[in-house]
Amino acid sequence: MKMKKDVKVIRDPKAIKVAVEDTRSNILSILRINDMSISQLAKSLDKDQSTIYRHIKKLEEYDYIEPTGEKKTHHIPEKIYGRTSGVFLLCPSNIDTGQPSEMMIEWERNKAERIIELLSIMGFDSDDGSELIEDISDIFIDLKERVIKPIEESEEDIGKISFATLLRLELLMFLLELRNDQELREKVNTALDKFTV
């Protein structure tokens, strides 16, 4: 068993596709809380063990999870699996151009659309649906590199970091970037002006 990293930045588009698939994403979420066996994961996700086994093998192949121990159920040994990192930062970009990949653009659009839906539920409405999605996803893409790059460069020195701490760190880094970058402030203000309360 390797030493578990606290933060792992994933840039390989193939590895990112593996992690964002629904069942594998759910497995990673569950394993954030507790290491589990295939039978435990199958029960938690209401899926058959062979399906979970295939997803586990794919996650193991891309170094998201690893065996952390073994338990016996009715005298049958079963591997326990855990994450190789407390936090995975998924940051796909085109290696040749350094520009965001199509996958990253689509992923950020989907997140922006969901966030706009959530804001609407909370009383922040907008008449500018598709344009607002583009504006918000553009901001997310811009910030991804600004925030992830320093974290990636400091990865070895960061020490223990929880997911909640990471979210707060990203927010504070965003606010610092916002304070120092007029173009980013204008981008954010343009997007925010499209909301009504």
N, C-alpha and C positions, 0 to 999 in steps of 0.2 A: 504494500500500500504506500502510495506517494504521500508526501506532506501536503495537506490541504491548504490551498491559497485562499486568502480572504477575498481578493478581487481578481477576476480574470477578464481581460478584454478580448473579445472574439471578433475578428475582422473577416475571417474566411467566409464568403457567402454560402458555401456548401454546409459548413458547420452551423451557420445561423439558420439555414433552412431546416436543419435537423431539429434545432431547439424550438423553433416557433410553431411547429406542427402541434395541433391541439392536445393530443394525448401525451406527447413527450413534454410539452410545456406544463401540463398538469402534473406529470410525474416529477419534474424538477421543482415545482411549487411545493408539492407534498414533502419531497426530500429536503426542502429548506428547513422544515420543522423537525423531522425525525428520519433516521435511516430506517429502511424497511426492506422486507423480502418481496419477491414477486407475488406471492399469494396475498400478502397484506396490501400491496398496491392494487392488485386485481379487485380485491374486496372494496377498497376505498373508492376506486374509479368505476366500479360496477362493470368490469370488463373480464373477459376470460383470460386465464393465465398465459395462454400461447400468444395472445395479442400483446400483453404486457411484456412478455419475454422478448418478442421481436423489437419492441420499442426500447427496452433496456439495452439490448445488444447494440442498437444504433447509437444510443446515448453514450454507451461505453466506448464504442469505436471512435467517437469524436471527443473523447476525454471530458465529458460532462459528469459522468458518474463512474464509480469504481466499487468493487466489493470491499466492504469494511469489516465483515465478520461472517459468522455462520450461526444458525440456530437449528435445532432439531424439532420437527413437528412429527409426532407419531414415529419416532426413531428414524425419520428421513431427514438428512441434512439439507438445509436450504440457505443459499447465500443471502446476506444482508447487503444492500446497496446504499451508498451515500454519495453526495455531490463532491466533486473535486475542488469546488470553490464555494464560498458563502454567497458571493455575488458574481453573476455573469453580466458583463456590459456588452451588449450586442451592437456593433458599430460597422455595418457593411459599407464599404466604399469601393469604387472602381480602382483597382491597384495601378492600372496604366495611367489614368488621368488624375487620380486623387479626388475625383468628383464623386458625389453620391451615386450609388448604383441604382438601377431601376427598382430593385427589391427594396432598398432603403427608402426610396421616394414613396413607393406604394405602402410600405409598412408605416411610415410617418403620416401619410394621408389617412390611413385607417385609424391610427391613434388620434389624430386631430379630429376626425369625424366623431369618434366615440366621446372625446372630451367635450366637444361642442354639444352633443346630445346630453351629457351629464350636466353641463352648465345650464342648458335649457330647463332641465328638470329642477334645477336650483333657482330658476327665475331669471337667468341671464339669456335673453333671446337675441336672435339676429335674423334679419331679413335676407342676408347675403350669403346663403348656404355654401355653394360650391367655391365662390371666390374666397370666403372666409377659411374654408378647409385648406385651400392652396396657401393662403397667407400664414396660417398657423403651422402647417406642415413645413413651410419654408423656414420659419423661425426655429422649429425643432431640429431641422437638418443643420442649420447654421450653428445652433448651440451644441449639437452632438459633438462636433469636432472640437469646439472651444472648451467644452467641459471634459470630454473623454481624454483628449490628448494629455493634459497635465496629470490626470489620474493615472493614465497608462505610464507616463514617464516616471511617476513617483510610486508606482505599484509596489516595488520592493521595500520602500520606506514607510508606507502607509500604516502597516501594522493591522491590528484588529479593526474591522469596520463592519457594522451591521447594515442591513438593507435600509433601515430607517435612517441611520446616520448618513448613508450614501445619498438618499433622497434630499436630506437637508443640505448636504455638501453641494449637490448639484444646484439646488435653489440659490444658495448663497453665492456660488460661483456665477450663476446667471445674473444675479443682481449686481455683482461687481462688474461683469462684462457690460451690463446695461448702463451702469454709471459712466463707464469710460468710452463707450462707442455710440456716437451720435447716429450713425446709420442704423444700428440695431434698435436704438430708441425710437426712431422714426418708423421702422418696420413694425415694432410692437404697438406703437400708438395707432398706426393705421389699422391694424387688426382689432385692437380694443375699441376703436371708434365705431366698429360695426355691431357692437353689442348694445342692447338696451336693457334697462333694469325695470 
